[in-house]
Amino acid sequence: MRDLKAGTAYFLWVFGAGFVLGVVRELWLTPWLGTRVAELVEMPVMLVVVVLAARWTVRRFALPGRMPTRVGVGLLAVGWLLLAEIVLVLGLRGLTLAEYLGGRDPVAGMAYALSLLLMAAMPWLLGRAGR
């Protein structure tokens, strides 16, 4: 149960920050810089959010240093994030999953995929860096 709560809390921190930053990106950065650059500018900020949220989650829920536990919490958070994106973004935009994926910029899309991998691994990576 602790891992479920930890993964959900991690997701909520990242999703909340991403939602706010996404509004800023869509309303101000994208018209000014274009989609690719706006998404890439947002990535380092989101990486900081991921690190801070993972650190808070590990400490708040006293997650043991074992890789399966920490990566499991990270994967759960990423799963929640992808589910929220599919339900909310596709629902709000009225797109199919194929249309959404086909419309993504390939460079920013790859950076996003890598950021999801980092998010999944971050609770474990923080433990490794602390040693």
N, C-alpha and C positions, 0 to 999 in steps of 0.2 A: 504494500500500500504506500509506503514511503517513496518508492521509486516512481509510482504513478503520480503522486502529488508533486514530486520534484520535477519530473518531466513536464507536467502541466504548468507549473509555476515558471519554469524556464521558457516554455513556449509563450506564455502570457507576456512576460517581459519583452521578449524579442518581437512578438507580434504587435504589441502596443507601440513600441518605438518605431517599428517598421511601418505601421499604419500612419502615424504622424509624419514620418519622413516621406512616405509615399505621397501624401497629400501635398507636402511642400514641393516634392519633385515634380508631380504632375501639374500643379498650378503655376509654379514659378520657374523651375529649372528646365523642364522639357521645352517650353516655348522659346526659351532663351538659348539653350545649348543643344537641343535635339535629344532624341530618346536615348541613343547609345551613351553619349557623354553624361547625360543627367543620371542614368542608372549607374554608370561607373563612378561618378562623383559620390553617389550615395553609399557605395560598397565599403569604403574605409570607415565611415561613420557607423555603419551597421556592424562591422567587425568589432569595433570598440564596444558597441552594445552587447554583442554576443559574448565577448570576454567578460565584461562586467556582470552580465546576467548569469553566465556559467559559474563565475566565482561566487556570486551571492547564493546560487542554488546549492553548490557543493557545501558551502559553509552552513547555510540555513538548515539544510536537511542532513547535515553530517554524513555525507556520502562516503562510504569506505573507498579506499584507493584502488580497489580491484577494477581492472579494465572492463570486464563484462557489465558491472553495475553502472559505471559512469558512462560508458558508450551506450548502454541501454537507455539511460535517462536522456542522453543526447538524441538518440534515434527516435524515442517517443516524442520529444519536443519537435523534431523535424517532421515527423508524421502528422502531428497536430497542425503544424504550420502549412504543410501541403494540403491537408484537408480544408483548412480555413481558406487558403488561397483558391482552391477549386470551387468551394461553395460560394464564397463572398465575391471574389473577383469575377469569376465567370458568370455568376448570377447577376451581379451589378452591371456588367458589360453586355450580358446577353450573348456570350460567345459559346461555342462548343470547345471542348478541350483541344481538339485538332486545330481549330482556328486560333486559339490562344497560343499554342505551342508553335504553330506555323508563322505567327506574326511577331514572335520574339526576335530581337536582334541576336545574331549568332555570337557575337563577341560578348555582349552583356549577358546573354543567356548562359554561356559557358562560365562566366564569372559568377553568376548566380548559383549554378550547379556546384561549383567549387566552394562557394560560401556555405551551402547546405552541408557539404561534407565536413567543413570546418566546424560548423555549428554542432553537428553530431559528435564530433571528436573532442570538442573544447573542454567538457568537464574532465575528461581523462587527460588531455594535454596539459591542463593546469596542474594536475597532480604530478605529472612527469616533470614539469618545469620547476616545481617546488622542491624537488629532490636535489 
